[in-house]
Amino acid sequence: MDKFQELFAQYPFALNDEQVKAQVSDIEAKHFDENNNRDVWMQCLSQIDLTTLSGDDTIAKVEGMANAVNNFEKDFPGIPNVAAICVYPAMAEYVRRTLKDPKFNIACVSGGFPASQTFIEVKVAETALALKAGATEIDIVLSVGKFLEGRYQECFDEISELKAVCGDKHLKVILETGLLKTAENIWKASILAMAAGADFIKTSTGKISVNATPEATFIMCSAIKAWKEKTGQKVCYKPAGGVSTTEEAVQHYTLVKEILGQDWLNNRSFRFGASRLANNLLSSIVGQETKYF
């Protein structure tokens, strides 16, 4: 038995895809309504990585996003600000220059985002350059093709090397669950990423047709719980891509709350990767359509 078979054997996952769906439905039926309220909407807003990852991103666009963050507390007193701004590496320095709060998180996608189909040397260089430009968090993508071929050691080594580049900065590992497809694959990828040093595990890039689903959240949070129970290490969670409505945010919040508990219900441990969600949550909070971000 090789070391990855041994690793996965330590963290067995007994549910099939249909059983996962049934568990998700049961949790939501019991607990969604108790979480669908203004306090939770504000909590979810405070957990957003405000994101722009488009080919037509401009300096003016990302500076405008940073200025919206700068002015948010003045424009919406009493409502918590978002957690971070997430951009491509080439835009990190413009976000850093514009933000007034030097402690505000700047996340960069890196490592050959979104497909991860490039050389490890390129991934290392891009990650190092993003950090130098001002990134305080790095979001990379699991090499899904390698994972599906069972090349677990290569996937592990890539994540470990990029975590070494990040040092004490958070590394978020995107599993691209829509390509992994099965509950078993999502579970194994979660365990592998955590073993390799991921600070966060994240569902999706937002660049394929199937992104963050409640089922993926259930599986990944269950893996995080199992990892914490065995190792004592707390790994954080980020659903991203396809979470755009208040209702969808509350669905994911409810699952995180029921599976992982109160210790994860903060913007250090639980983020949403979203571009449209911020305005929709803000609209729910203030009671009228609001397009601020």
Phi, psi and omega in degrees: 000125180280173189293333180280326171298320177295318178300310182294328179294332178287340183232069182290146177235115191266352187267141172268179186300320181291323177293324176298314179302318180295319179295318179299314180299321181294316179297315182293321179297324183276329194233350184301312187299324182290341181258352184272075183212171187298322180299317179290322177301319179292322177299315180297320178300320182289351182255009185274134163270099181296120197235137164223119182223063183244152178295338180259019174300138178237166176301316181299322181294313183287328175293324176296321177297316179295323178292326175299319176295317179303320188265358190299313184297326177289319183281332181226068181300138178089353178250130184290146179285167176291171187270327187199166168246132182242125184218173170290155184304323183293345181260355186299318184294330180286325173295314181300317181293329186273324182297136179276331181267109183293346180270354182292140185286134173241113180259141176233134168286144186205184175068038179079027177304141002264350188266343182063021183262065176212180185284147180300326179299322178292319180297317179296313182296316181296319179296315179297319179293322178297318178295318178297326181284349176130357179296139175248353176218145181236130177249115178245170181245131171306140174286089189296320179302316178296319180299315183293337175275359181081018180272061188294323181298319179295318177299314180299313183296321179298312180298315180299318181293320180288328174295322178297323177295320182290331182061238182274001176279145184292136173250119175258128181253116180275124182273342187051065187298334178295335176269332177290325169072305187265155177301319181298315180296317180297319178298310182297319179296323177298312181297315180299314182298318179293320179297329182277352174116011178300135173275327174233148161246142192227144186290307202210163175271339188081008184251005175235176189287330179247118184243226183291124175240157175302326180295319177297319178299316179302312183294312184292321178290325176295323177293317177300318179297314179297321179295317180296318182296325183273322187255340186081359183268130179267119176251142186265171189225143179216106168280136185214145180084119176084358175263096188237341183253159176302317180300316180296320178299317181293325176301310181293319177303315181299317180293317178299316180299315184285328183271315186258333175092183188300329184298341180261356186271061178206167186276007169270334188245347188211119180235158167247132171266108189206148173250318181273337187299323184302312180293324180291320175295317180298321177297319178296320183293315184272349175084015175204157182300128184224125177243084185264314184273000000 
